[in-house]
């Protein structure tokens, strides 16, 4: 049981976007290698591996243990992969981690019979312990492994998560396995200034209570931060040894602590690296200050994604976003005053939302000074407060399939709006925003090369026509 293969599953539909190094798997690889295990990463997206190629690709690594990372919309696919593995080799140990099993670990084990173990939350501490247990290296009981879920004589057991306070302890991801130089130009956002692009994780945890989000189920509610010297050392490593010229910070709460941001920006400036950066997962508007934004601009931040979600005060209150329309206007203007472009994230089709409230969102989108937007359809992720509320009200059935929804595939709509109508409204909002001459010109000015132009064109068509 010495050979571990960590897998990022393939996409069922051909999509060349968001092909980025899987940092989470990189951290797990670093932890298991440190414990003495032979670990490899199979990125099915980057390698273009299809479902029918999966067994061959896995077989090339000859693993004893296979761990797969899964979001909720990938569960059906991942279940079929585990079935293939077990039918090919019943002795192979199978493990599932990621957002879906973190939110519903019991249900995951109950519905995927080819699965041996799941991990709830972070796996850097628990996965090496499980491998030790499987190898009989030391006296490790299943009950002592943080976040582990398993079957015990027909009953599913799940241990409490472990949330490491000292994130520096995990070191850096195994960048030799996921170097940015090995990946195509396919950033998580439409815009980029430089390439290659390297994603990094700096903080973990979220103290907020947004009803549609599952982040705290995975990383807890307390915001934990790596030390500034540790982060800057990783950026220098990526710059000098892996050719990175742009950093994408994947955190959900990177701007949580103003003093931390000041120290990070000053440290990055002092390194004198010709590097740009942004936060593709978005930052919270309510934490931003003029001083913070000026520091971010000086250190190479050129665009920021912000979570706005809705133009309806009622919906903002209902989803516990802790934002007002006035604050949204004020903070977006503040970002623009600092010389940083803005890309807004919005959600439509939230529970009880009306067409009029979606029109309010559209009005706000057209009013704000932004260079880009995402308009996602609400997805009732298992384990979130919104999901549980919909189950309790009977609007969502107990065994409803909410695991297939993606940006372009709507699985839920409020009772007053059909899914077909919601999809049409989503496309209309995107077209109205992006087909304005001012936005077209702004986007043309942001293009850094012909390759960038081709990428942006394909990406835009995917958003607008999918």
Buried (B, 14 or more C-beta within 10 A) or exposed (E): BEBBBBBBBBBBEEBBBEBBBBBBBBBBBBBBBBBEBBBBBBBBBBEEBEBEEBBEBBEEBEBBBBBBBBBBBBBBBBBBBBBBBBEEBEEBBBBBBBBBBBBBBBBBBEBBEBBBBBBBBBBBBBBBBBBBBBBEBEEBEBEEBBBBBBBEEEEBBBBEBBBBEEBBEBBBBBBEBBBBEBBEBBBBBBBBBBBBBBBBBBBBBBEBEBBBBBBBBBBBEEBBBBEBEBBBBBBBBBBEEBEBBBBBBBBBBBBBBBEBBBBBBEBBEEEEBEBBBBBBBBBBBBBBBEEBBBBBBBBBBBBBBBBBBBBBBEBBEBBBBBBEBEEBBEBBEBBBEBEBBBBBBBBBBBBEBBBEBBBBBBEBBEEBEBBBBBBBBBBBBBBBBBBBBBBEEEBBEEEBEBBBBBBBBBBBBBEEBEBEBBBEBBBBBBEEBBEEEEBEEBBEEBBEEEEBBEBBEEBBEBBEEE
